[in-house]
Structure formats: structure tokens, C-alpha cells
Amino acid sequence: MTATIELYYWPTPNGWKVSIALEEMGLPYTVKLVDIGKGEQRAPEFLKLSPNGRMPAIVDPEGPDGRPISIFESGAILQYLARKTGTFGGATERARIAVDQWLMWQMGAVGPMAGQAHHFLKYAPGLETPQVLPYAQDRYRNEVGRLYGVLDRQLAQNEFVAGADYSIADMAIWPWAQNWKGQEQTIEDKPHFARWLDTVANRPAVVRGKGLHEELRNRKLSPEEKARANEAMFGYR
């Protein structure tokens, strides 16, 4: 029987990447919540697993050669799990290259740009001293739109991001892309992107992975709790 993996998690796009992958791959796991609104990502015990102070992270008691291993960075975790299970990472070397390049595209482009768009469009204006910065809002909104145009053109030629098969590249990109409304994007002009969003959203494992402790994401915070959460996540109120 496969050993139970520990998932250090909070319901965010990066957390969903790994919860979705664990569900898709049928791997047993337990959840260790890391409340980023309380600054738990900077706790010394968590920093031993994730030196950058960001979740998710995993601990696999049955790592390489049967020895335990801890892994941080969501993209690295996805690649590890794909290799461990022999699934969703590409069936051939050519397919693996396609999966890896689109996974890196998410890690280096979609995640950072969408994250900045979300920050400047949603969080910054809601600070105790509101920060409404049109240049930053336009910069990141426009760049996210450009990236989703790239994705739409790729999906015009392929059922899934890296080709005919669903892969860890889809698992990495979808959690960020599904929040296109929050990033102030349109999809009427991106029909292939819209088709793919719906296809992935309807996978049972995606429903389970995204739904993992989603009530924590949707909880209502008082103004003071919100200010403390902003300070824990961003260093200011």
C-alpha cells in the first residue's frame, strides 16, 4: 500500500495544483493546514520544509529509495508526483518536453502575472490605506490578457495545454486561469480557452481538489482580521 503523503496546504491556486494532482493520481494524503493569513508559512517548523516560506509543500514517507523526502515549490511537486506514479507527465520524451515547457510557462509567467494582477486589482485597493495604482493595474491586467491569448491559440490546436492528453501542465495552469473574472479578463474572444476551462472544471478530481477546505477561503473576516491577514501575507495593512 502506498504511504500517506502529508500535504501542507491552504486553498489558493498554488495549493490547488497539488491537491488536484493528488486526487487525479489517486494518492492517499493527509492535510496539514498552513494559514497564510496568520503567517503560519513563516513558522520555523514550516520553513524547514519550505525555505522560501510559501506553501504548498509535501512530505512523502516513501520517497526515492524508500526514504522520506520533503518537497517545496508547486511545479517541482507536480513533476515529482508525475514521475512517482508514471502518470500525467507525458508518455514519451517528446510529450514530456511539451508538458515541462508549459508547466514552466505557468510557473514563470501565468502564476506571477495573475498573482500581481490579483494583488493590485483586489488587495491593494482594500488596504487600510487604499493603494489604487492604475499603472500597476493596467500593466498586470494587460499581461494576463496577453498570456491567455497565447493559451487560447495553443488550445486551438490541442485538446489540452500540452497536447492530446491531460497533464500536470493543465493542473498547474487551470487554478490560476479559472479566476479570469477576478483578473478582469474576458473570454468571449477566447473560445478555445473557455472550452478548456469548462472541460477541466468538470473533472471529478478537480472538483474534489479545488473543494478541499474551500470554506476557509470564503470565510468572512472582520476589518481587523482582514488587516492582520494582509499584514501576514504582504507585510503591510
Beta strands, then each sheet from edge to edge (+ up, - down):
strand 1: 5-9
strand 2: 29-33
strand 3: 57-60
strand 4: 69-72
sheet 1: 2+ 1+ 3- 4+
end
